[in-house]
Amino acid sequence: MFEIATHLALLLILAAFCAGVVDSIAGGGGLITMPALLLVGASPVEALATNKLQGTFGSGTAMLAYARAGQVRLGDQWAMAAVSAVAGAGGALVAGLIPVEVLRWIMPVVLIGVAAFFALKPGLTDAPRPVRMRPALFAATVVPAIGAYDGVFGPGAGSFYMLGFVLLAGYGLLQATAHTKMLNFASNLGSLLIFVLAGDIWWAVGLAMAAAQSTGAALGARLAVRVGAGLIKPLLVVVSGAMALRLLWQAVIG
């Protein structure tokens, strides 16, 4: 039935559910699912491809949940989503040309900066903040940069989108979380299409994980809407810090 032993597939399904809850609130679900896929024997390419499959369903579910809760109008984000999808596909196409070792050392530093910003910056609530960048410029610069990174590497893309929406677009934490999901979904979908063409996906395992991640994402989105910044801020700090430590560990052990 699955590409691996059933008991290993069940562990991946559990990991996907937990990742869905975390990712829908603060991003970083790949921190849970990518290592899990590698531990059960997936090659790095198979792990990345299968992770994109299940992650696309999770981010899509979270996107719809936030839209139903009235936290985002999806029609207002189509242009940015299209840019993110194209950038994600482009990133996946050139993934083999990018020196991943360089990213493994740079990204932890950036993620620690993200965690420090959300931990130490006063006044980070669900209330709107001053707008520092017009939407058109945001869509032309920030969105493609993060979308391409998501296609190439992945960990932390949701946190980077969140930082951009808060720091530059002037959104409160809950609104930023809601708007992040459609762009994350788009970049996941764009890169997923490339991996589908390459034929590197574990379809049976990936679809089972997708169902679990979608369930977790729906639960996480409901929790985020109910609690708001009181839940999003600490979880974002923890997830960003954990991703940084994980990437540093990978860089050290090779």
C-alpha positions in Angstrom: 0.0 0.0 0.0 2.7 2.5 1.0 6.2 2.9 -0.3 7.6 2.0 3.1 6.5 -0.3 6.0 3.1 0.5 7.4 4.3 1.4 10.9 6.8 3.9 9.5 4.0 5.4 7.4 1.8 5.8 10.5 4.7 7.7 12.2 4.9 10.0 9.2 1.1 10.6 9.3 1.4 11.5 13.0 4.3 13.9 12.2 2.2 15.5 9.4 -0.7 16.1 11.7 1.6 17.9 14.3 3.3 19.8 11.5 -0.1 21.0 10.2 -1.0 22.4 13.6 2.3 24.2 14.0 2.6 25.4 10.4 -0.9 26.9 10.2 -0.1 29.1 13.2 3.6 30.0 12.9 5.0 28.3 9.9 7.9 25.8 10.1 5.9 22.5 9.7 8.7 21.3 7.5 10.9 21.2 10.5 8.9 18.2 11.7 8.1 16.4 8.4 11.4 16.8 6.5 13.6 15.1 9.2 10.9 12.4 9.6 10.9 11.6 5.9 14.7 11.4 5.9 14.7 9.2 9.0 12.4 6.6 7.4 14.7 6.3 4.3 13.6 8.9 1.8 16.4 10.4 -0.3 16.8 14.2 0.1 15.0 14.7 -3.3 12.2 12.3 -2.4 11.8 13.9 1.0 11.7 17.4 -0.4 9.2 16.4 -3.1 6.9 14.4 -0.8 7.1 17.2 1.8 5.9 19.7 -0.9 3.0 17.4 -1.7 1.7 17.1 1.8 2.6 20.7 2.7 0.6 22.1 -0.2 -2.6 20.5 1.2 -1.8 21.8 4.6 -1.2 25.4 3.6 -4.2 25.2 1.3 -6.4 24.1 4.2 -5.1 26.8 6.5 -5.7 29.4 3.8 -9.3 28.4 3.4 -9.8 28.3 7.2 -8.5 31.8 7.7 -10.6 33.0 4.7 -13.8 31.5 6.2 -13.0 33.2 9.5 -12.9 36.5 7.7 -9.2 37.1 8.3 -8.2 37.3 4.6 -9.9 38.0 1.3 -8.4 35.6 -1.1 -9.4 37.7 -4.1 -7.1 40.4 -3.0 -4.1 38.1 -3.1 -4.3 36.5 -6.5 -1.6 38.7 -8.0 0.9 38.0 -5.2 0.0 34.3 -5.2 0.7 34.1 -8.9 4.1 35.7 -8.4 4.8 33.3 -5.5 3.9 30.3 -7.5 6.1 31.2 -10.5 9.0 32.0 -8.1 8.5 28.7 -6.3 8.6 26.8 -9.5 11.7 28.7 -10.6 13.4 27.9 -7.3 12.6 24.2 -7.7 14.1 24.2 -11.2 17.4 25.7 -10.1 17.6 23.9 -6.7 20.4 21.7 -7.9 22.5 24.7 -8.9 22.3 26.5 -5.6 25.1 25.8 -3.0 22.8 24.4 -0.2 25.7 24.4 2.2 25.9 28.2 2.0 22.1 28.4 2.8 22.6 26.0 5.7 24.9 28.5 7.4 23.1 31.7 6.4 19.5 30.7 7.2 20.1 29.9 10.9 21.4 33.4 11.4 18.4 34.9 9.6 16.0 32.7 11.6 17.6 33.7 14.9 17.0 37.3 13.8 13.4 36.6 13.1 12.9 34.9 16.5 14.7 37.8 18.2 12.5 40.4 16.4 9.2 38.8 17.4 10.5 38.0 21.0 11.9 41.5 21.7 9.9 43.9 19.6 7.4 45.7 21.8 3.8 46.3 20.7 3.4 43.3 18.4 -0.3 42.6 18.6 -3.2 41.9 16.3 -3.6 45.6 15.7 -2.4 47.1 12.3 1.0 48.8 12.1 2.4 51.6 9.9 2.7 50.6 6.2 6.3 50.9 5.0 6.0 49.4 1.5 3.2 49.7 -1.0 1.5 46.4 -2.1 2.9 46.6 -5.6 6.5 46.9 -4.5 6.0 44.2 -1.9 4.7 41.9 -4.6 7.5 42.7 -6.9 10.4 42.2 -4.4 9.6 40.4 -1.1 7.1 37.8 -2.5 9.3 36.5 -5.4 12.4 36.4 -3.2 10.7 34.3 -0.5 8.8 32.2 -3.1 12.1 31.3 -4.8 13.7 30.4 -1.5 10.8 28.2 -0.7 11.3 26.3 -4.0 15.0 25.9 -3.5 15.2 25.1 0.2 12.0 25.7 2.2 12.5 25.9 6.0 11.4 29.2 7.4 9.6 30.5 4.3 6.4 31.0 6.3 8.3 32.9 9.0 9.9 35.2 6.4 6.5 35.9 4.8 5.2 36.7 8.3 8.1 39.1 9.0 7.5 40.9 5.7 3.8 41.4 6.3 4.4 42.7 9.8 7.4 44.8 9.3 6.7 46.2 5.8 3.0 45.7 5.0 1.8 46.9 8.4 -0.3 43.9 9.3 -1.1 42.7 12.9 0.1 39.2 13.8 -3.2 37.4 13.1 -3.8 39.2 9.8 -0.2 38.5 8.8 -0.6 34.8 9.6 -3.7 34.6 7.5 -2.2 36.4 4.5 1.0 34.3 4.7 -0.9 31.0 4.0 -2.0 31.8 0.4 1.5 32.8 -0.6 2.9 29.7 1.1 0.3 27.6 -0.7 1.2 29.2 -4.0 5.0 28.7 -3.7 4.4 25.1 -2.5 2.1 24.4 -5.5 4.6 25.9 -8.0 7.5 23.9 -6.8 5.3 20.8 -6.4 4.5 20.9 -10.1 8.2 20.7 -10.9 8.7 17.7 -8.6 5.7 15.9 -10.1 7.3 16.2 -13.5 10.5 14.8 -12.1 8.7 11.8 -10.6 10.4 11.9 -7.2 7.2 11.8 -5.0 6.1 9.0 -2.7 2.4 9.4 -3.7 0.8 6.9 -1.2 2.7 8.2 1.8 2.4 11.8 0.6 -1.3 11.8 0.2 -1.8 10.1 3.6 0.4 12.7 5.2 -1.6 15.4 3.2 -4.9 14.3 4.8 -3.3 14.4 8.3 -1.6 17.7 7.7 -4.9 19.2 6.5 -6.7 18.1 9.6 -3.9 19.6 11.8 -3.9 22.8 9.8 -7.7 23.3 10.2 -7.3 22.8 14.0 -4.3 25.2 14.2 -6.1 27.9 12.2 -9.1 27.7 14.5 -6.8 28.1 17.5 -5.0 31.0 16.0 -8.2 32.9 15.2 -9.5 32.2 18.7 -6.3 33.2 20.7 -4.6 35.6 18.2 -1.2 37.1 19.0 -1.1 35.5 22.4 -0.6 32.2 20.7 1.1 33.2 17.4 3.9 35.3 18.8 5.4 32.7 21.3 5.0 29.8 18.9 6.6 31.8 16.1 9.6 32.5 18.3 9.9 28.9 19.3 9.6 27.5 15.8 12.0 30.0 14.3 14.6 29.3 17.0 14.1 25.5 16.6 14.5 25.7 12.9 17.8 27.7 13.4 19.1 25.1 15.8 18.1 22.3 13.5 19.9 23.9 10.5 23.0 24.6 12.5 23.1 21.0 13.6 22.8 19.8 10.0 25.5 22.2 8.9 27.9 21.0 11.7 27.3 17.2 11.2 27.3 17.6 7.4 
